[in-house]
Amino acid sequence: MTIRRIVPNVHVESAEGMGTNRDFYGLLGFEEVMGMGWVTTMASPVNPTAQISFFTEERTAPVVPDLSVEVEDVDAVYARVVASGAEVVRELRDEEWGVRRFFVRDPNGRVVNVLTHRPA
């Protein structure tokens, strides 16, 4: 199983909070690589897998995940998670912005967004 990146997801209360976080992390060298209004992802320009995402809400799932883990084969990981009996918070499905993902709760109660990017 190949893990491509791990991204912390930070819940912010408002669009103003989104801008404040974008400005702060810009000071650390991050640049915005995705902005959908309700979610913004920033990355290092020299190491694009070093990322952080900010959410005002989660528009397609029941909760804002605590972190995201991008894997090579999300279907295989989903099958392993289901077979283990772990709590699936959101079933596996394709999103309109080009990812296939599901949410699972870890042993500490954190919600993990497990995803892969679909081929274009």
C-alpha positions as CSV (number, residue, x, y, z in Angstrom):
1,M,0.0,0.0,0.0
2,T,1.4,3.4,-1.0
3,I,0.7,6.6,1.0
4,R,1.2,9.6,-1.1
5,R,0.7,12.4,1.5
6,I,-1.0,13.2,4.8
7,V,-2.7,16.6,5.1
8,P,-4.0,18.1,8.4
9,N,-7.5,19.6,8.1
10,V,-8.2,22.6,10.2
11,H,-11.8,23.7,10.9
12,V,-12.3,27.5,10.8
13,E,-15.4,29.3,11.8
14,S,-15.8,31.7,9.0
15,A,-14.6,33.0,5.6
16,E,-12.7,35.7,7.6
17,G,-11.0,32.9,9.5
18,M,-10.1,31.3,6.2
19,G,-8.4,34.5,5.0
20,T,-6.6,34.9,8.3
21,N,-5.2,31.4,8.1
22,R,-4.3,31.7,4.4
23,D,-2.3,34.9,5.3
24,F,-0.6,33.3,8.3
25,Y,0.5,30.2,6.5
26,G,1.6,32.3,3.5
27,L,4.1,33.8,5.9
28,L,5.5,30.3,6.4
29,G,5.9,29.9,2.7
30,F,2.7,28.0,1.8
31,E,0.8,29.0,-1.4
32,E,-2.9,28.3,-2.2
33,V,-3.3,25.4,-4.5
34,M,-7.0,24.8,-4.2
35,G,-9.8,27.1,-3.2
36,M,-13.4,26.0,-3.3
37,G,-14.9,28.6,-0.9
38,W,-15.6,26.2,1.9
39,V,-12.2,24.5,1.7
40,T,-8.8,25.9,0.9
41,T,-5.6,23.9,0.5
42,M,-2.1,25.4,0.7
43,A,1.1,23.7,-0.2
44,S,4.8,24.3,-0.2
45,P,6.0,25.4,-3.7
46,V,9.1,23.3,-3.5
47,N,7.6,20.2,-1.8
48,P,3.9,20.1,-3.1
49,T,3.1,17.1,-0.8
50,A,3.6,19.4,2.3
51,Q,0.1,20.7,2.6
52,I,-2.6,22.0,5.0
53,S,-6.3,22.4,4.4
54,F,-8.8,24.8,6.0
55,F,-12.5,24.1,6.1
56,T,-15.4,26.3,7.0
57,E,-17.7,23.2,6.5
58,E,-17.8,19.9,4.7
59,R,-20.3,20.2,1.9
60,T,-20.5,16.6,0.8
61,A,-20.1,14.7,4.1
62,P,-21.5,14.7,7.6
63,V,-18.3,16.1,9.3
64,V,-15.1,17.9,8.7
65,P,-12.4,15.3,8.7
66,D,-9.4,15.8,11.1
67,L,-6.9,14.8,8.5
68,S,-6.7,13.5,4.9
69,V,-4.5,10.6,3.8
70,E,-4.0,10.2,0.0
71,V,-3.3,6.6,-1.0
72,E,-2.5,5.0,-4.3
73,D,-5.5,2.5,-4.2
74,V,-8.4,3.8,-2.2
75,D,-10.7,0.9,-3.1
76,A,-8.2,-1.6,-1.6
77,V,-7.8,0.5,1.5
78,Y,-11.6,0.8,1.8
79,A,-11.9,-3.0,1.6
80,R,-9.3,-3.5,4.3
81,V,-11.0,-0.9,6.6
82,V,-14.5,-2.5,6.1
83,A,-13.0,-6.0,6.8
84,S,-11.4,-4.7,10.0
85,G,-14.8,-3.6,11.4
86,A,-13.6,0.0,11.8
87,E,-16.4,2.6,11.8
88,V,-17.0,4.0,8.3
89,V,-18.3,7.5,8.7
90,R,-19.0,8.1,5.0
91,E,-19.1,5.5,2.3
92,L,-16.7,5.3,-0.6
93,R,-17.7,7.5,-3.5
94,D,-16.5,9.8,-6.3
95,E,-16.5,13.6,-5.8
96,E,-17.1,16.0,-8.6
97,W,-13.7,17.7,-8.1
98,G,-11.8,14.5,-9.1
99,V,-11.2,12.5,-6.0
100,R,-12.6,9.1,-4.8
101,R,-12.8,9.0,-1.0
102,F,-14.3,7.7,2.2
103,F,-14.2,8.7,5.9
104,V,-13.3,6.4,8.7
105,R,-13.0,6.9,12.5
106,D,-9.6,6.1,14.0
107,P,-9.3,4.5,17.5
108,N,-9.0,8.0,19.1
109,G,-12.3,9.2,17.5
110,R,-10.6,11.3,14.8
111,V,-12.2,11.2,11.4
112,V,-9.8,10.4,8.6
113,N,-10.6,11.3,4.9
114,V,-8.9,8.6,2.8
115,L,-8.7,9.5,-0.9
116,T,-7.1,9.1,-4.2
117,H,-7.2,11.4,-7.2
118,R,-9.0,9.9,-10.2
119,P,-7.3,9.9,-13.6
120,A,-8.3,12.8,-15.7
